[in-house]
Amino acid sequence: MEYKWFAEKLEDAIKWGELFYHDRGVQTFYVVTASIPIAIVQEMFSQDKLDNIGKAICVSEEFLDQVKPIKVLRVRRRRK
């Protein structure tokens, strides 16, 4: 990918995670909390309501090495 989307809120990232791969029976997914320099956040494209979920920014490949993972959260998909 040339770009990667990042949710601004943990709750929104979990909502996106719950949307992916549900049709393949995947019950567990991971959300990575990361630090992104504010200068990059201010320069990147953003959407206030991406996929009708929440605010997210789109970081281009050339800046991805400046995104620093902080914590990984394992999430079990809620049964509907």
N, C-alpha and C positions, 0 to 999 in steps of 0.2 A: 504494500500500500504506500502511496505517496503521502497520505495524510492519516491522522489518527484522531478520533473524537474523544474528548474527555468531559465527563459530567462535572459540574461544579459542586453538586451535593451528593453525598453518599446514598441517600434514599433514592435519588434519580438513577444512579449507577446500578443499584439493585433492581429497579424497575426494568431497565434495559436488559440486564442479565436474565431476568425472568422471561423476557420475550424470545431470547435466542435459544435455538436447539430444542425447544420443548417438543417439537414433532419427532425428534430422534430419541426421546426417552432420557435425555440427560437431566439428572436430578440435582447435581451439584455444579456450581460454577464459582469463580473467584473474582473478587473485586480488589484492585490494587489502588491504594491511596498513594498519591504522589505529590511532589512539590514541583511547581513550575514557576520559573522566575516571572515576576509581574511584567517585566518589559516584553516578554514573549506573549503573555496573555493579552496585553494591550494591542499587540500587533496582529494577532491571529483573527481569523474569521470566527464569528460566534453566532449562535442561534438562541433566541430566548425560550423557545418551546420546541426543541428538536423532537421529532416523532410524537408531538403532543405530550411530552413527558416533562422536560425541564431544560434549563439553560446548559449549554455545552459549548466548548471551544474546539476548534479544529486546528491541530498543530501539524505543520508540514514536516516532512521527513528530515529536512536539514536541521531542525531544532529538536528532534526527539531525543538526542543524546543529552539535552539539558533537563529533561524530565527525570526526576530522581524518585524512584520508588521508596515509600516509607514503610508501608505495612500491607500484608495480604490478608484479606478476609475471605474465608470459605463460607459460601452461602448455600443452604439447602433450599431448593425450589419448593414453594408452598403448593400443596395439592389444591386443586379447584374442585 
